[in-house]
C-alpha cells in the first residue's frame, strides 16, 4: 500500500512538474519582455513616482500636521492623517476596503515619521519607493498583457 502511494505521488509530481515547467517557460519569456518595457519607461515611472509621492505628502501630511500641531495631541493628528489618506483609496490604488485600510496605516506611519523627525524627507522617501514599485508593476503588467501570445487574443469569437 505504501509503495502504491509513493508511486502515485511520484507520478503526480513528475506530471505536475512538467506542466509547471512549460507554464514557467512561457511566463519567464513574458517576464523578460516586461522587464525590457520597464526599463524603457523607467524615466516616466520615476517622474510619476516623484510627483505623486511629493504632492500627496504635501497634502496629506503637511496639510494636516502643520495646522494641527501643538493644538491637539499627536496621536489624533496621526489618526486624522491616516483617515484623510486612506479614504480616497477606497477608489484609488490599492482600492477597496482593504486598500483603504492599508493606505490608512501607511498614512498613520508617515504622519508619525513627520511628527517625530520634524521633517517630510522620510515620509516622502518611503512613499516614493512604494510608488516606484506600484508604477513599475503597472508598466510590467501592461507589457505582460501586450506580450501574451496572439493565439490567446485570436481565440475570441468574432462578432
Secondary structure, 3 states (H helix, E strand, C coil): CHHHHHHHHHHHHHHHHHHHHHHHHHHHHHHHHHHHHHHHHHHHHHHHHHHHHHHHHHHHHHHHHHHHECCECHHHHHHHHHHHHHHHHHCCCCCHHHHHHHHHHHHHHHHHHHHHHCCCHHHHHHHHHHHHHHHHHHHHHHHHHHCCCHHHHHCCCCC
